[in-house]
Amino acid sequence: MLELPDQLPVSSPRSAPRRLRRGPTYRGLPRPVLALAWLATAAVLGAAIGATLPAALRLAGATAALAPGMLAWYGVRATGFLAYFAVAGSVIYGLLLSTRLLDAIAHRPVSLALHKDLALAGLALSALHGVMLLGDHTFPFTATAILVPFASPYAPAAVGVGQLAFYLVAIVTGSFYVRQQIGQRAWRAIHYLTFLGFIGVTVHGIGAGSDSAAPLAIWAYLVPVAAVAFFLTYRIVVSLGSRRDRARADNRSGVAAR
């Protein structure tokens, strides 16, 4: 249930007529809706796992028997997509938090924790994605080629952008743990790097991915990019509207003070 923001006037008659806005009050989803949502999620996940797991196991077994070296290649691709989804999910969740769209159905501390966990999962999966390149003998990847931007023996430009994006994501994720030390303003400024990181991982995935032209891969990139673009635009519009309202309130208070 979404409760519209209340507007609380300032008590002092001589103070500025600015109104303080509260976000939506947390009420949670009704229990029947929550139970239905969990059942639907379980059904979708069960159907997806049941439809894909047997074929995936058969493919993995055949690959292990005929071309053991390809297992690392499949692992690299799988962890790459999982890392991208985690990073994209963290960015989208952060935008939902900044617009307070989730406050009516989720406790804000829980939402912040999930936002941080998604970023941490994306960072861990990205690191695993890079480490698994050492086992892929298609190209002679070394630790230096994995850690140093643009030193890759394969698609150095696209891989280099991904490496820089990884370091940006690492900086943003690390800022969660020093938030109190650096202050809210610096923490928010660091978080703007998230968008550069998201652009970087998208460019990396499309440019370095060997299956980027596949229909599923196209949708895997298109949907997160569209979601980030939509919520970022919404966030900018909301911010501009809030600034306009504050400016009008300041003008009215200036006239009243005279």
C-alpha positions as CSV (number, residue, x, y, z in Angstrom):
1,M,0.0,0.0,0.0
2,L,1.4,3.3,-1.0
3,E,0.8,6.2,1.2
4,L,1.2,9.6,-0.4
5,P,3.8,11.9,1.3
6,D,2.4,14.1,4.0
7,Q,3.2,17.7,4.1
8,L,4.0,19.2,7.5
9,P,3.9,23.0,7.7
10,V,6.5,24.8,9.8
11,S,5.0,25.7,13.2
12,S,6.4,29.2,13.5
13,P,4.2,31.8,11.7
14,R,7.2,33.9,10.9
15,S,9.3,31.1,9.5
16,A,9.5,30.3,5.8
17,P,6.4,28.6,4.4
18,R,8.6,25.7,3.2
19,R,6.9,22.4,3.7
20,L,8.8,19.4,4.8
21,R,8.2,16.2,2.8
22,R,8.3,12.8,4.2
23,G,8.8,9.7,2.1
24,P,6.1,7.0,1.9
25,T,5.5,5.4,5.2
26,Y,6.5,1.7,5.4
27,R,3.4,-0.5,5.6
28,G,4.6,-3.6,3.9
29,L,2.7,-5.8,1.4
30,P,-0.5,-7.5,2.6
31,R,0.2,-11.0,3.7
32,P,-1.8,-12.6,0.9
33,V,0.0,-10.6,-1.7
34,L,3.4,-11.3,-0.1
35,A,2.6,-15.1,0.0
36,L,1.5,-15.0,-3.6
37,A,4.6,-13.1,-4.6
38,W,6.9,-15.7,-2.9
39,L,4.9,-18.6,-4.5
40,A,5.2,-16.9,-8.0
41,T,8.9,-16.4,-7.5
42,A,9.4,-20.0,-6.4
43,A,7.4,-21.2,-9.4
44,V,9.3,-19.1,-11.9
45,L,12.7,-20.2,-10.4
46,G,11.6,-23.8,-10.2
47,A,10.4,-23.8,-13.8
48,A,13.6,-22.1,-15.0
49,I,15.9,-24.5,-13.2
50,G,13.8,-27.6,-14.2
51,A,13.9,-26.5,-17.8
52,T,17.6,-25.6,-18.1
53,L,19.5,-27.7,-15.5
54,P,19.3,-31.1,-17.1
55,A,20.4,-29.7,-20.5
56,A,23.2,-27.7,-18.8
57,L,24.4,-30.8,-16.9
58,R,24.4,-32.9,-20.1
59,L,26.3,-30.1,-21.9
60,A,28.8,-29.8,-19.1
61,G,29.4,-33.6,-19.1
62,A,29.9,-33.7,-22.8
63,T,32.2,-30.7,-22.7
64,A,34.3,-32.2,-19.9
65,A,34.6,-35.5,-21.8
66,L,35.4,-34.0,-25.3
67,A,37.0,-30.6,-24.6
68,P,37.9,-30.1,-20.9
69,G,39.5,-26.8,-21.7
70,M,36.1,-25.4,-22.7
71,L,34.7,-25.7,-19.2
72,A,36.7,-22.6,-18.2
73,W,35.4,-20.7,-21.2
74,Y,31.8,-21.5,-20.3
75,G,32.6,-20.5,-16.7
76,V,34.0,-17.2,-17.8
77,R,30.9,-16.4,-19.8
78,A,28.5,-17.5,-17.1
79,T,30.2,-15.5,-14.3
80,G,30.4,-12.5,-16.7
81,F,26.7,-12.4,-17.2
82,L,26.0,-13.1,-13.5
83,A,28.4,-10.2,-12.5
84,Y,26.6,-7.9,-15.0
85,F,23.2,-8.7,-13.6
86,A,24.4,-8.1,-10.0
87,V,26.0,-4.8,-10.9
88,A,22.9,-3.7,-12.9
89,G,20.6,-4.8,-10.1
90,S,22.6,-2.8,-7.6
91,V,22.5,0.3,-9.8
92,I,18.7,0.0,-10.4
93,Y,18.1,-0.7,-6.7
94,G,20.1,2.4,-5.8
95,L,18.0,4.5,-8.1
96,L,14.9,3.1,-6.6
97,L,16.2,4.0,-3.1
98,S,17.1,7.6,-4.2
99,T,13.6,8.1,-5.5
100,R,12.1,6.5,-2.3
101,L,9.9,4.3,-4.5
102,L,10.6,1.3,-2.3
103,D,10.0,3.0,1.0
104,A,6.3,2.0,1.1
105,I,7.0,-1.8,0.8
106,A,10.4,-2.3,2.3
107,H,12.3,-1.0,5.4
108,R,14.9,1.5,4.3
109,P,17.8,-0.1,6.3
110,V,16.9,-3.5,4.7
111,S,16.9,-1.9,1.2
112,L,20.3,-0.2,1.9
113,A,21.7,-3.6,3.0
114,L,20.4,-5.3,-0.1
115,H,21.8,-2.5,-2.3
116,K,25.2,-3.0,-0.7
117,D,25.0,-6.8,-1.0
118,L,24.2,-6.7,-4.7
119,A,27.2,-4.4,-5.3
120,L,29.4,-6.8,-3.3
121,A,28.1,-9.8,-5.2
122,G,28.8,-8.1,-8.5
123,L,32.3,-7.3,-7.4
124,A,32.9,-10.9,-6.2
125,L,31.5,-12.4,-9.4
126,S,33.6,-10.0,-11.5
127,A,36.7,-11.0,-9.7
128,L,35.8,-14.7,-10.2
129,H,35.2,-13.9,-13.9
130,G,38.7,-12.6,-14.2
131,V,40.4,-15.4,-12.2
132,M,38.7,-18.0,-14.4
133,L,40.4,-16.5,-17.4
134,L,43.6,-18.1,-16.1
135,G,42.1,-21.6,-16.8
136,D,40.8,-20.6,-20.3
137,H,43.6,-21.6,-22.7
138,T,41.9,-20.1,-25.7
139,F,44.1,-17.0,-25.1
140,P,47.2,-16.8,-22.9
141,F,45.9,-14.7,-20.0
142,T,48.3,-13.9,-17.2
143,A,47.8,-12.2,-13.9
144,T,49.2,-9.1,-15.3
145,A,46.9,-9.2,-18.3
146,I,43.9,-9.6,-15.9
147,L,44.9,-6.9,-13.5
148,V,46.4,-4.2,-15.8
149,P,43.9,-2.3,-18.0
150,F,44.4,-2.7,-21.7
151,A,47.1,-5.4,-21.3
152,S,44.7,-8.2,-22.4
153,P,45.8,-10.5,-25.3
154,Y,42.1,-10.5,-26.4
155,A,40.0,-7.4,-27.3
156,P,42.3,-5.2,-25.3
157,A,40.1,-2.1,-25.6
158,A,36.9,-3.7,-24.5
159,V,38.6,-5.8,-21.8
160,G,40.5,-2.7,-20.6
161,V,37.2,-0.8,-20.2
162,G,35.8,-3.7,-18.2
163,Q,38.9,-3.7,-16.0
164,L,38.5,0.1,-15.3
165,A,34.8,-0.5,-14.6
166,F,35.8,-3.2,-12.1
167,Y,38.0,-0.8,-10.2
168,L,35.3,1.8,-10.1
169,V,32.8,-0.7,-8.8
170,A,35.4,-1.7,-6.2
171,I,35.7,1.9,-5.1
172,V,32.0,2.4,-4.8
173,T,31.5,-0.9,-2.9
174,G,34.3,-0.1,-0.6
175,S,32.7,3.3,0.2
176,F,29.9,1.5,2.0
177,Y,32.3,0.4,4.7
178,V,33.8,3.9,5.3
179,R,30.6,5.9,5.0
180,Q,30.7,7.2,8.5
181,Q,34.4,8.2,8.2
182,I,34.1,10.1,4.9
183,G,30.7,11.7,5.5
184,Q,27.5,11.6,3.6
185,R,28.4,14.2,1.0
186,A,31.7,12.4,0.0
187,W,29.9,9.1,0.0
188,R,27.2,10.4,-2.4
189,A,29.9,11.9,-4.6
190,I,31.7,8.6,-4.9
191,H,28.4,6.9,-5.7
192,Y,28.2,8.9,-8.9
193,L,31.0,6.7,-10.2
194,T,28.5,3.9,-10.2
195,F,27.1,5.1,-13.5
196,L,30.5,5.1,-15.1
197,G,31.1,1.6,-13.8
198,F,27.8,0.4,-15.2
199,I,28.5,2.0,-18.6
200,G,31.9,0.3,-18.5
201,V,30.7,-3.2,-17.7
202,T,28.1,-2.8,-20.5
203,V,30.6,-1.8,-23.0
204,H,32.9,-4.6,-21.8
205,G,30.2,-7.2,-22.1
206,I,29.1,-6.2,-25.6
207,G,32.6,-5.6,-26.9
208,A,34.4,-8.5,-25.4
209,G,31.6,-11.1,-25.3
210,S,31.9,-13.7,-28.0
211,D,28.1,-14.2,-28.0
212,S,26.9,-10.6,-27.7
213,A,25.0,-10.9,-31.0
214,A,22.9,-13.8,-29.7
215,P,19.2,-12.8,-29.1
216,L,19.4,-13.7,-25.4
217,A,22.6,-11.7,-24.9
218,I,21.0,-8.7,-26.6
219,W,18.0,-8.8,-24.3
220,A,20.4,-9.4,-21.3
221,Y,22.0,-6.0,-22.0
222,L,19.0,-4.1,-23.4
223,V,16.7,-4.6,-20.4
224,P,19.1,-3.4,-17.7
225,V,20.3,-0.5,-19.8
226,A,16.6,0.6,-20.4
227,A,15.8,0.2,-16.7
228,V,18.8,2.3,-15.6
229,A,18.0,5.0,-18.2
230,F,14.3,5.1,-17.2
231,F,14.9,5.3,-13.4
232,L,17.8,7.8,-13.8
233,T,15.6,10.0,-15.9
234,Y,12.9,9.7,-13.3
235,R,15.4,10.6,-10.6
236,I,16.5,13.7,-12.4
237,V,13.0,14.9,-13.0
238,V,12.1,14.4,-9.3
239,S,15.2,16.2,-8.2
240,L,14.5,19.1,-10.5
241,G,10.9,19.3,-9.3
242,S,12.1,19.4,-5.7
243,R,14.5,22.2,-6.4
244,R,11.9,24.2,-8.2
245,D,9.5,23.7,-5.2
246,R,12.2,24.8,-2.8
247,A,13.0,27.9,-4.9
248,R,9.3,28.9,-5.0
249,A,9.1,28.4,-1.2
250,D,12.2,30.6,-0.7
251,N,10.7,33.3,-2.9
252,R,7.4,33.2,-1.0
253,S,9.2,33.4,2.3
254,G,11.3,36.3,1.1
255,V,8.1,38.2,0.1
256,A,6.4,37.4,3.4
257,A,9.5,38.6,5.3
258,R,9.2,42.0,3.7
